[in-house]
């Protein structure tokens, strides 16, 4: 290894040890050893081999279909006009757990009152250029075109509110909505979980760690009830990683490797919960199976470790001994 011989802070030569080089003055040091690839015990290797065989078998017998969402994405829109929000509004509303929005005037026209403390959202609109009747009357058609070419659209801002935050405002239905039913056993379980805050709406299932809230699209947006609960369970497993619950170190998840490990725990934990509530887990996508095979190759301990963490999730909810 070609390592520098002197301290970059100007303190002279570095002391060379078996595994590192160090400056005796300022303590600057670095490792001389190459990072080691994780190794597995004989038993872990056997488990991994069995899992690999099962995954390969699934890959060969399963239908090779491209990955797709299990839910339908419905663009954010105005409650009354059904007009979609475009441009920068897509980003301004992208993290919101709702589909339809109303202005204060619109809510009042529906006979609704916006409660105190309800947060508004900023949206923008571009007003196209136009000539007044008086201006048009003084110009030829060619002059009007020249004048319009010199004008520009201008931006105005407005504040809107999530339709679901307005009491008495009837929820919107969409043509793509599915007639999915809720499962009583799972709904009772979710209601029994202390400290759980669950929001329905938007287009992306996710766990908000800062506010400690789980967000999932409406059940009607999913291909089936089973898909809805599978995605909800995935986020529920993330929820258990909070420092006041199972305390899976959030700082570790800032790196790609450990973030991937947390995702693996969430996938396995969601599968465990589905099995407990007798929901079939359907996933024969070739790309999905290949990703599991890659994980085993990169870190032979990952599946066993993630499986242990996922088991702790069941125990946390009192669903396993």
Protein Blocks (a to p, Z undefined) as FASTA:
>chain_A
ZZdfbdfklnajadddfkbccdfknopacdfbdcddddddfklmmmmmmmmmmmmmmmmm
mccdddddfbdcdddddfklopacehjllmmmmmpccfbdcdfklmmmnopacdehiacd
dddddddddddfklmmmpcfklmmmmmmmpccdddddddddfklpghiacdddfklccdd
ddfklmmmmmmpghiacdeedjbdcddfknopacdddfklpmbfklmmmmmmmmmmmmmm
pmklnopafklmmpmklmmmmmmmmmmmmmmmmmmnopacddfbfklmmmmmmmmmmmmm
lmmmmmmmmmmmmmmnopaZZ
